[in-house]
Each structure stands twice: as C-alpha cells, then as structure tokens.
Amino acid sequence: MIDAVVGFRKLGYPAKYWLIGFDDKSSLNYINEYIEQRNAHPYIKCFPFMDYEKLRKYQAASDIGLWCQVTISIQQAMGTGLPVLLEQKKSVSHLVKEEVNGLYFNKQTITEALLQSFSLFKNNNQGQYNTKRAKTALENKSLLSYSNLITKILQL
C-alpha cells in the first residue's frame, strides 16, 4: 500500500494514507523506516491504537477507508458515511454495495480498485462530495441495521 500511494502521488493524485492501530513498536518502527526511505513521510502517517472518539474523527475526515482484514472499525467507519475498500472475503461480503458505499478488491486488483475509488467517491466539488457522503451514510445505516444483518445471516 505504501508503494501504491507513492505511485499515485507521482501520477498527480493527492493521496494521503493513514495507518491506524499499531500496538507493536517494532512493527511501527519498521514501517516508519520504510516510509522514510521512500520520502513519503509528509503524506503517509502511522498511528497507534486510539480511542473510538479520536478514531471516528480520522474516519470522518477521510475520503476512502481501506481494510485488508476484518475489524469492527469497518462498520464504525461506515457509520460516518466513509466509502470502504475491502478485501473480497465471505466475512465482509454483506457490507458493500459495489460502487454505492464501497468496492471489493483482491490482492491482484488493489491498484485498480484504488483508482476506481478515486473517481467514484472523490469529487472536486466539495458540496457534491458532502451530499454523496451523507447519502452513503444513510445507505450504510440501512445496510447495517440489525434486521437487515439478521436477514443476511439467516440466508447464509
């Protein structure tokens, strides 16, 4: 992902990437060194685990959320209207309506999914973007309602 963000920056995309949720200092140090070697520290940042309220502010300020593994923070972020990119797995297959509130990817298509997400979910007109984000939040509320989730689980 770090190399993909560096590549997007070279193509002119104003991508920034936040890695949130480190609890292992050696991993954090290794990734920070990797970022530094690529001169990407101005636009790629790493953060330790943080409390829900602080995390929610980061999620609300983001344009796109990307998860490669299943965590509760996916649903929390979706509650802010954040469009999500999720690795295509059965465990998250009920969360995304393609091109409405996010996209699925596999490891071979992550670059294409990121490029597609920039065009789908980020608009240069801030008013249109805010309207779309509000609609996404409403869509996610419906999608993540208990009754909808129970129906989906029973269908499995």
GUPAPA-606992 format. One record per residue: residue number from 1; residue in three letters; x negated, y, z of N, C-alpha, C, O in turn. Coordinates in nm, 2 decimals, padded with zeros to 4 digits, always signed. Layout:
N
   seq   type      n.x      n.y      n.z     ca.x     ca.y     ca.z      c.x      c.y      c.z      o.x      o.y      o.z
   NUM    ALA        X        Y        Z        X        Y        Z        X        Y        Z        X        Y        Z
...
REM end
This chain:
156
   seq   type      n.x      n.y      n.z     ca.x     ca.y     ca.z      c.x      c.y      c.z      o.x      o.y      o.z
     1    MET   -00.08   -00.12   +00.00   +00.00   +00.00   +00.00   -00.09   +00.13   +00.00   -00.05   +00.22   -00.07
     2    ILE   -00.19   +00.12   +00.07   -00.28   +00.24   +00.08   -00.33   +00.27   -00.06   -00.33   +00.39   -00.10
     3    ASP   -00.38   +00.17   -00.13   -00.43   +00.19   -00.26   -00.32   +00.23   -00.36   -00.35   +00.32   -00.45
     4    ALA   -00.20   +00.18   -00.34   -00.09   +00.23   -00.43   -00.06   +00.37   -00.40   -00.03   +00.45   -00.50
     5    VAL   -00.06   +00.42   -00.28   -00.03   +00.56   -00.25   -00.14   +00.65   -00.31   -00.11   +00.75   -00.37
     6    VAL   -00.27   +00.60   -00.30   -00.38   +00.68   -00.36   -00.36   +00.69   -00.51   -00.37   +00.79   -00.57
     7    GLY   -00.32   +00.58   -00.57   -00.29   +00.58   -00.71   -00.18   +00.67   -00.75   -00.18   +00.74   -00.85
     8    PHE   -00.07   +00.67   -00.67   +00.04   +00.76   -00.70   +00.00   +00.91   -00.69   +00.05   +00.99   -00.77
     9    ARG   -00.08   +00.94   -00.60   -00.13   +01.07   -00.58   -00.21   +01.11   -00.71   -00.20   +01.23   -00.76
    10    LYS   -00.29   +01.02   -00.76   -00.37   +01.05   -00.88   -00.28   +01.08   -01.00   -00.31   +01.15   -01.09
    11    LEU   -00.16   +01.01   -01.00   -00.06   +01.03   -01.11   +00.02   +01.16   -01.09   +00.10   +01.19   -01.18
    12    GLY   +00.00   +01.23   -00.98   +00.07   +01.35   -00.96   +00.19   +01.34   -00.86   +00.26   +01.44   -00.84
    13    TYR   +00.22   +01.22   -00.81   +00.33   +01.21   -00.72   +00.29   +01.26   -00.58   +00.18   +01.23   -00.54
    14    PRO   +00.37   +01.34   -00.51   +00.33   +01.40   -00.38   +00.35   +01.30   -00.27   +00.41   +01.33   -00.17
    15    ALA   +00.31   +01.18   -00.29   +00.33   +01.07   -00.19   +00.25   +01.09   -00.06   +00.14   +01.13   -00.06
    16    LYS   +00.32   +01.07   +00.05   +00.26   +01.06   +00.18   +00.31   +00.93   +00.24   +00.42   +00.88   +00.21
    17    TYR   +00.22   +00.87   +00.32   +00.25   +00.74   +00.38   +00.22   +00.74   +00.53   +00.11   +00.77   +00.57
    18    TRP   +00.32   +00.70   +00.61   +00.30   +00.68   +00.75   +00.31   +00.54   +00.79   +00.42   +00.47   +00.76
    19    LEU   +00.21   +00.49   +00.85   +00.22   +00.35   +00.91   +00.24   +00.37   +01.06   +00.16   +00.42   +01.13
    20    ILE   +00.36   +00.32   +01.10   +00.40   +00.34   +01.24   +00.42   +00.20   +01.30   +00.49   +00.11   +01.25
    21    GLY   +00.36   +00.19   +01.42   +00.39   +00.07   +01.50   +00.27   -00.02   +01.53   +00.28   -00.14   +01.55
    22    PHE   +00.15   +00.05   +01.55   +00.03   -00.03   +01.58   +00.02   -00.05   +01.73   +00.04   +00.05   +01.81
    23    ASP   -00.01   -00.17   +01.78   -00.04   -00.19   +01.92   -00.18   -00.25   +01.94   -00.22   -00.26   +02.05
    24    ASP   -00.24   -00.28   +01.83   -00.38   -00.34   +01.83   -00.48   -00.23   +01.79   -00.48   -00.20   +01.67
    25    LYS   -00.56   -00.18   +01.88   -00.65   -00.08   +01.84   -00.76   -00.12   +01.74   -00.80   -00.03   +01.66
    26    SER   -00.80   -00.24   +01.74   -00.90   -00.28   +01.64   -00.83   -00.28   +01.50   -00.90   -00.24   +01.40
    27    SER   -00.71   -00.32   +01.48   -00.64   -00.31   +01.35   -00.62   -00.17   +01.31   -00.64   -00.13   +01.19
    28    LEU   -00.58   -00.08   +01.40   -00.57   +00.06   +01.38   -00.70   +00.12   +01.33   -00.70   +00.20   +01.24
    29    ASN   -00.80   +00.09   +01.40   -00.94   +00.14   +01.37   -00.98   +00.10   +01.23   -01.03   +00.17   +01.15
    30    TYR   -00.96   -00.03   +01.20   -00.99   -00.09   +01.07   -00.92   -00.01   +00.95   -00.97   +00.03   +00.85
    31    ILE   -00.79   +00.00   +00.97   -00.70   +00.07   +00.87   -00.74   +00.22   +00.86   -00.75   +00.27   +00.75
    32    ASN   -00.77   +00.28   +00.97   -00.81   +00.42   +00.96   -00.94   +00.44   +00.89   -00.96   +00.53   +00.81
    33    GLU   -01.04   +00.34   +00.91   -01.16   +00.35   +00.83   -01.14   +00.33   +00.68   -01.20   +00.39   +00.60
    34    TYR   -01.05   +00.24   +00.65   -01.01   +00.21   +00.51   -00.95   +00.34   +00.44   -00.99   +00.37   +00.33
    35    ILE   -00.87   +00.40   +00.52   -00.80   +00.53   +00.47   -00.91   +00.63   +00.45   -00.91   +00.70   +00.35
    36    GLU   -01.00   +00.64   +00.54   -01.11   +00.74   +00.54   -01.20   +00.72   +00.42   -01.24   +00.81   +00.35
    37    GLN   -01.23   +00.59   +00.39   -01.32   +00.56   +00.27   -01.26   +00.60   +00.14   -01.33   +00.63   +00.05
    38    ARG   -01.13   +00.60   +00.14   -01.06   +00.64   +00.01   -01.02   +00.79   +00.01   -00.95   +00.84   -00.07
    39    ASN   -01.07   +00.87   +00.11   -01.04   +01.01   +00.13   -00.89   +01.03   +00.13   -00.84   +01.13   +00.07
    40    ALA   -00.81   +00.94   +00.19   -00.67   +00.95   +00.19   -00.61   +01.00   +00.32   -00.49   +01.01   +00.34
    41    HIS   -00.70   +01.04   +00.41   -00.65   +01.08   +00.55   -00.56   +01.20   +00.55   -00.48   +01.21   +00.64
    42    PRO   -00.57   +01.29   +00.45   -00.48   +01.40   +00.45   -00.33   +01.36   +00.43   -00.24   +01.43   +00.47
    43    TYR   -00.31   +01.25   +00.36   -00.17   +01.21   +00.33   -00.13   +01.07   +00.37   -00.02   +01.03   +00.34
    44    ILE   -00.22   +01.00   +00.44   -00.19   +00.87   +00.49   -00.22   +00.87   +00.64   -00.34   +00.90   +00.68
    45    LYS   -00.13   +00.85   +00.73   -00.15   +00.86   +00.87   -00.10   +00.73   +00.94   +00.00   +00.67   +00.89
    46    CYS   -00.17   +00.69   +01.04   -00.13   +00.58   +01.12   -00.09   +00.62   +01.26   -00.15   +00.71   +01.32
    47    PHE   +00.01   +00.56   +01.32   +00.06   +00.60   +01.45   +00.09   +00.47   +01.53   +00.12   +00.37   +01.47
    48    PRO   +00.07   +00.48   +01.66   +00.10   +00.36   +01.75   +00.25   +00.35   +01.76   +00.33   +00.43   +01.70
    49    PHE   +00.30   +00.24   +01.82   +00.44   +00.23   +01.85   +00.49   +00.36   +01.92   +00.41   +00.42   +02.00
    50    MET   +00.61   +00.40   +01.90   +00.66   +00.52   +01.96   +00.81   +00.49   +02.01   +00.87   +00.40   +01.96
    51    ASP   +00.85   +00.58   +02.10   +00.99   +00.56   +02.15   +01.09   +00.59   +02.03   +01.06   +00.65   +01.93
    52    TYR   +01.21   +00.54   +02.05   +01.31   +00.54   +01.95   +01.34   +00.68   +01.90   +01.35   +00.71   +01.78
    53    GLU   +01.35   +00.78   +01.99   +01.39   +00.91   +01.95   +01.28   +00.98   +01.86   +01.31   +01.04   +01.76
    54    LYS   +01.16   +00.96   +01.90   +01.05   +01.01   +01.82   +01.04   +00.94   +01.68   +01.02   +01.00   +01.58
    55    LEU   +01.06   +00.81   +01.68   +01.06   +00.73   +01.56   +01.17   +00.77   +01.47   +01.16   +00.79   +01.34
    56    ARG   +01.29   +00.80   +01.52   +01.41   +00.84   +01.45   +01.38   +00.98   +01.38   +01.42   +01.00   +01.26
    57    LYS   +01.30   +01.06   +01.44   +01.27   +01.19   +01.37   +01.18   +01.17   +01.25   +01.20   +01.23   +01.15
    58    TYR   +01.08   +01.08   +01.26   +01.00   +01.04   +01.15   +01.08   +00.98   +01.04   +01.07   +01.01   +00.92
    59    GLN   +01.18   +00.89   +01.07   +01.26   +00.83   +00.97   +01.35   +00.93   +00.90   +01.37   +00.93   +00.78
    60    ALA   +01.41   +01.03   +00.98   +01.49   +01.13   +00.92   +01.41   +01.22   +00.83   +01.47   +01.28   +00.74
    61    ALA   +01.29   +01.24   +00.86   +01.20   +01.33   +00.78   +01.14   +01.26   +00.65   +01.08   +01.33   +00.57
    62    SER   +01.16   +01.13   +00.64   +01.11   +01.05   +00.53   +01.20   +01.05   +00.41   +01.32   +01.07   +00.42
    63    ASP   +01.14   +01.03   +00.29   +01.22   +01.01   +00.17   +01.26   +00.87   +00.14   +01.37   +00.84   +00.09
    64    ILE   +01.17   +00.78   +00.17   +01.18   +00.64   +00.15   +01.12   +00.56   +00.26   +01.01   +00.59   +00.30
    65    GLY   +01.18   +00.45   +00.30   +01.12   +00.36   +00.40   +01.08   +00.23   +00.34   +01.16   +00.18   +00.26
    66    LEU   +00.97   +00.18   +00.38   +00.92   +00.05   +00.32   +00.89   -00.04   +00.43   +00.81   -00.01   +00.53
    67    TRP   +00.94   -00.16   +00.43   +00.91   -00.27   +00.52   +00.87   -00.40   +00.45   +00.94   -00.44   +00.36
    68    CYS   +00.77   -00.46   +00.50   +00.73   -00.59   +00.44   +00.76   -00.70   +00.53   +00.74   -00.82   +00.50
    69    GLN   +00.82   -00.67   +00.65   +00.87   -00.77   +00.74   +00.99   -00.73   +00.80   +01.02   -00.61   +00.80
    70    VAL   +01.07   -00.82   +00.86   +01.20   -00.78   +00.92   +01.17   -00.73   +01.06   +01.11   -00.78   +01.15
    71    THR   +01.23   -00.61   +01.08   +01.23   -00.55   +01.22   +01.36   -00.47   +01.24   +01.43   -00.44   +01.14
    72    ILE   +01.40   -00.45   +01.36   +01.52   -00.37   +01.39   +01.51   -00.23   +01.34   +01.61   -00.17   +01.32
    73    SER   +01.39   -00.18   +01.32   +01.37   -00.04   +01.28   +01.43   -00.02   +01.14   +01.45   +00.10   +01.10
    74    ILE   +01.45   -00.12   +01.06   +01.51   -00.11   +00.93   +01.65   -00.06   +00.94   +01.68   +00.05   +00.88
    75    GLN   +01.73   -00.12   +01.03   +01.87   -00.07   +01.05   +01.87   +00.06   +01.11   +01.96   +00.14   +01.08
    76    GLN   +01.78   +00.09   +01.20   +01.77   +00.22   +01.27   +01.75   +00.33   +01.17   +01.81   +00.43   +01.17
    77    ALA   +01.65   +00.30   +01.08   +01.62   +00.40   +00.97   +01.74   +00.42   +00.88   +01.77   +00.53   +00.83
    78    MET   +01.80   +00.31   +00.84   +01.92   +00.32   +00.75   +02.03   +00.40   +00.81   +02.10   +00.47   +00.74
    79    GLY   +02.04   +00.40   +00.95   +02.14   +00.49   +01.01   +02.11   +00.64   +00.99   +02.21   +00.72   +01.00
    80    THR   +01.99   +00.67   +00.95   +01.96   +00.82   +00.92   +01.99   +00.85   +00.78   +01.98   +00.96   +00.73
    81    GLY   +02.03   +00.74   +00.70   +02.05   +00.76   +00.55   +01.93   +00.74   +00.47   +01.92   +00.76   +00.35
    82    LEU   +01.82   +00.69   +00.54   +01.70   +00.67   +00.47   +01.71   +00.55   +00.37   +01.74   +00.44   +00.41
    83    PRO   +01.68   +00.57   +00.24   +01.68   +00.46   +00.14   +01.56   +00.37   +00.18   +01.46   +00.42   +00.22
    84    VAL   +01.58   +00.24   +00.16   +01.47   +00.15   +00.21   +01.43   +00.06   +00.09   +01.51   +00.03   +00.00
    85    LEU   +01.30   +00.03   +00.09   +01.24   -00.07   +00.01   +01.21   -00.19   +00.10   +01.13   -00.18   +00.19
    86    LEU   +01.27   -00.31   +00.07   +01.25   -00.43   +00.15   +01.20   -00.54   +00.06   +01.24   -00.56   -00.05
    87    GLU   +01.11   -00.62   +00.12   +01.06   -00.74   +00.05   +01.18   -00.83   +00.04   +01.26   -00.85   +00.13
    88    GLN   +01.20   -00.89   -00.08   +01.31   -00.98   -00.11   +01.30   -01.11   -00.03   +01.22   -01.19   -00.06
    89    LYS   +01.38   -01.11   +00.08   +01.39   -01.23   +00.17   +01.53   -01.25   +00.21   +01.61   -01.15   +00.21
    90    LYS   +01.57   -01.37   +00.23   +01.70   -01.40   +00.27   +01.75   -01.33   +00.40   +01.86   -01.29   +00.41
    91    SER   +01.65   -01.31   +00.49   +01.68   -01.25   +00.62   +01.73   -01.10   +00.61   +01.78   -01.05   +00.70
    92    VAL   +01.70   -01.04   +00.49   +01.74   -00.90   +00.47   +01.83   -00.88   +00.35   +01.86   -00.77   +00.31
    93    SER   +01.87   -00.99   +00.29   +01.95   -00.99   +00.17   +02.08   -00.92   +00.18   +02.14   -00.88   +00.08
    94    HIS   +02.13   -00.90   +00.30   +02.26   -00.83   +00.32   +02.25   -00.68   +00.35   +02.35   -00.61   +00.36
    95    LEU   +02.13   -00.63   +00.35   +02.11   -00.49   +00.39   +02.12   -00.39   +00.27   +02.16   -00.27   +00.30
    96    VAL   +02.08   -00.43   +00.16   +02.06   -00.33   +00.05   +02.16   -00.36   -00.06   +02.18   -00.47   -00.11
    97    LYS   +02.22   -00.25   -00.11   +02.30   -00.25   -00.23   +02.20   -00.18   -00.33   +02.17   -00.06   -00.32
    98    GLU   +02.15   -00.26   -00.42   +02.04   -00.22   -00.52   +02.08   -00.08   -00.58   +02.19   -00.06   -00.63
    99    GLU   +01.99   +00.01   -00.57   +01.99   +00.14   -00.63   +02.10   +00.23   -00.57   +02.13   +00.34   -00.62
   100    VAL   +02.16   +00.18   -00.46   +02.25   +00.27   -00.38   +02.19   +00.32   -00.25   +02.18   +00.44   -00.23
   101    ASN   +02.14   +00.22   -00.17   +02.08   +00.26   -00.05   +01.94   +00.20   -00.04   +01.87   +00.20   +00.07
   102    GLY   +01.89   +00.15   -00.15   +01.75   +00.09   -00.15   +01.73   +00.00   -00.26   +01.80   -00.01   -00.35
   103    LEU   +01.61   -00.07   -00.25   +01.57   -00.16   -00.35   +01.50   -00.28   -00.28   +01.44   -00.27   -00.17
   104    TYR   +01.50   -00.39   -00.35   +01.42   -00.51   -00.30   +01.30   -00.52   -00.39   +01.31   -00.48   -00.51
   105    PHE   +01.20   -00.57   -00.34   +01.08   -00.60   -00.42   +01.01   -00.73   -00.38   +01.05   -00.78   -00.27
   106    ASN   +00.93   -00.78   -00.46   +00.84   -00.89   -00.42   +00.70   -00.83   -00.44   +00.68   -00.73   -00.49
   107    LYS   +00.60   -00.91   -00.39   +00.47   -00.85   -00.38   +00.41   -00.82   -00.52   +00.32   -00.73   -00.54
   108    GLN   +00.46   -00.88   -00.62   +00.42   -00.86   -00.76   +00.48   -00.73   -00.82   +00.43   -00.67   -00.91
   109    THR   +00.60   -00.69   -00.76   +00.67   -00.57   -00.82   +00.67   -00.45   -00.73   +00.75   -00.36   -00.75
   110    ILE   +00.59   -00.45   -00.63   +00.59   -00.33   -00.53   +00.56   -00.20   -00.60   +00.63   -00.10   -00.57
   111    THR   +00.47   -00.20   -00.69   +00.43   -00.07   -00.76   +00.55   -00.02   -00.84   +00.59   +00.10   -00.84
   112    GLU   +00.61   -00.11   -00.92   +00.73   -00.08   -01.00   +00.85   -00.03   -00.91   +00.92   +00.07   -00.94
   113    ALA   +00.87   -00.10   -00.79   +00.97   -00.06   -00.70   +00.95   +00.08   -00.65   +01.04   +00.16   -00.63
   114    LEU   +00.83   +00.11   -00.61   +00.79   +00.24   -00.56   +00.82   +00.35   -00.67   +00.88   +00.45   -00.64
   115    LEU   +00.78   +00.33   -00.79   +00.80   +00.42   -00.90   +00.95   +00.44   -00.92   +01.00   +00.55   -00.94
   116    GLN   +01.03   +00.33   -00.92   +01.17   +00.34   -00.94   +01.24   +00.41   -00.82   +01.33   +00.49   -00.85
   117    SER   +01.19   +00.39   -00.70   +01.25   +00.46   -00.59   +01.22   +00.61   -00.59   +01.31   +00.68   -00.55
   118    PHE   +01.11   +00.65   -00.64   +01.09   +00.80   -00.65   +01.19   +00.86   -00.75   +01.24   +00.97   -00.71
   119    SER   +01.22   +00.79   -00.86   +01.32   +00.85   -00.95   +01.46   +00.84   -00.90   +01.54   +00.93   -00.93
   120    LEU   +01.49   +00.73   -00.83   +01.63   +00.71   -00.78   +01.66   +00.79   -00.66   +01.77   +00.85   -00.65
   121    PHE   +01.57   +00.80   -00.56   +01.61   +00.86   -00.43   +01.55   +00.99   -00.40   +01.59   +01.05   -00.30
   122    LYS   +01.46   +01.04   -00.48   +01.40   +01.17   -00.45   +01.43   +01.26   -00.57   +01.40   +01.23   -00.68
   123    ASN   +01.50   +01.37   -00.54   +01.54   +01.47   -00.64   +01.47   +01.60   -00.60   +01.46   +01.64   -00.48
   124    ASN   +01.43   +01.68   -00.70   +01.36   +01.81   -00.68   +01.46   +01.91   -00.62   +01.41   +02.00   -00.55
   125    ASN   +01.59   +01.89   -00.64   +01.69   +01.98   -00.59   +01.72   +01.94   -00.45   +01.78   +01.84   -00.43
   126    GLN   +01.68   +02.02   -00.35   +01.70   +01.98   -00.21   +01.85   +01.96   -00.17   +01.88   +01.87   -00.09
   127    GLY   +01.93   +02.05   -00.22   +02.08   +02.03   -00.19   +02.13   +01.90   -00.24   +02.21   +01.84   -00.17
   128    GLN   +02.10   +01.86   -00.37   +02.15   +01.74   -00.42   +02.09   +01.62   -00.34   +02.16   +01.52   -00.31
   129    TYR   +01.96   +01.63   -00.30   +01.90   +01.53   -00.22   +01.97   +01.51   -00.09   +01.99   +01.40   -00.05
   130    ASN   +02.00   +01.62   -00.02   +02.06   +01.61   +00.11   +02.20   +01.55   +00.09   +02.25   +01.48   +00.18
   131    THR   +02.28   +01.59   -00.01   +02.41   +01.53   -00.04   +02.40   +01.38   -00.06   +02.47   +01.30   +00.00
   132    LYS   +02.30   +01.34   -00.14   +02.28   +01.19   -00.17   +02.24   +01.12   -00.04   +02.29   +01.01   -00.01
   133    ARG   +02.16   +01.18   +00.04   +02.12   +01.12   +00.17   +02.24   +01.10   +00.26   +02.25   +01.00   +00.33
   134    ALA   +02.32   +01.20   +00.27   +02.44   +01.19   +00.35   +02.53   +01.08   +00.30   +02.59   +01.01   +00.38
   135    LYS   +02.55   +01.07   +00.17   +02.63   +00.96   +00.11   +02.57   +00.82   +00.15   +02.64   +00.73   +00.17
   136    THR   +02.43   +00.82   +00.14   +02.36   +00.69   +00.17   +02.39   +00.66   +00.32   +02.41   +00.54   +00.35
   137    ALA   +02.39   +00.76   +00.41   +02.41   +00.73   +00.55   +02.55   +00.67   +00.57   +02.57   +00.58   +00.65
   138    LEU   +02.65   +00.73   +00.50   +02.79   +00.67   +00.51   +02.80   +00.53   +00.45   +02.86   +00.45   +00.51
   139    GLU   +02.73   +00.51   +00.34   +02.73   +00.37   +00.28   +02.66   +00.28   +00.38   +02.71   +00.16   +00.39
   140    ASN   +02.55   +00.32   +00.44   +02.49   +00.23   +00.54   +02.58   +00.20   +00.66   +02.58   +00.09   +00.71
   141    LYS   +02.65   +00.30   +00.70   +02.74   +00.28   +00.81   +02.84   +00.17   +00.78   +02.87   +00.09   +00.87
   142    SER   +02.90   +00.18   +00.66   +02.99   +00.08   +00.62   +02.92   -00.06   +00.61   +02.98   -00.16   +00.66
   143    LEU   +02.81   -00.06   +00.55   +02.74   -00.18   +00.52   +02.69   -00.25   +00.65   +02.70   -00.37   +00.66
   144    LEU   +02.66   -00.17   +00.75   +02.60   -00.22   +00.88   +02.71   -00.24   +00.99   +02.68   -00.26   +01.10
   145    SER   +02.84   -00.21   +00.95   +02.94   -00.23   +01.05   +02.95   -00.37   +01.10   +02.92   -00.46   +01.03
   146    TYR   +02.99   -00.39   +01.23   +02.99   -00.52   +01.29   +03.08   -00.61   +01.21   +03.05   -00.73   +01.18
   147    SER   +03.20   -00.56   +01.17   +03.29   -00.65   +01.09   +03.23   -00.69   +00.96   +03.25   -00.81   +00.92
   148    ASN   +03.17   -00.60   +00.89   +03.10   -00.64   +00.76   +02.99   -00.74   +00.79   +02.98   -00.84   +00.71
   149    LEU   +02.91   -00.72   +00.89   +02.80   -00.81   +00.92   +02.85   -00.95   +00.95   +02.79   -01.05   +00.91
   150    ILE   +02.95   -00.96   +01.04   +03.01   -01.09   +01.07   +03.06   -01.16   +00.95   +03.04   -01.28   +00.94
   151    THR   +03.13   -01.09   +00.86   +03.18   -01.15   +00.74   +03.07   -01.21   +00.66   +03.08   -01.32   +00.61
   152    LYS   +02.96   -01.13   +00.64   +02.84   -01.18   +00.57   +02.78   -01.30   +00.63   +02.74   -01.39   +00.56
   153    ILE   +02.77   -01.30   +00.76   +02.71   -01.41   +00.83   +02.79   -01.53   +00.82   +02.73   -01.64   +00.79
   154    LEU   +02.92   -01.52   +00.83   +03.01   -01.64   +00.81   +03.00   -01.69   +00.67   +03.03   -01.81   +00.65
   155    GLN   +02.97   -01.61   +00.57   +02.96   -01.66   +00.43   +02.83   -01.73   +00.41   +02.82   -01.80   +00.31
   156    LEU   +02.73   -01.72   +00.50   +02.60   -01.79   +00.47   +02.62   -01.94   +00.49   +02.52   -02.01   +00.48
REM end
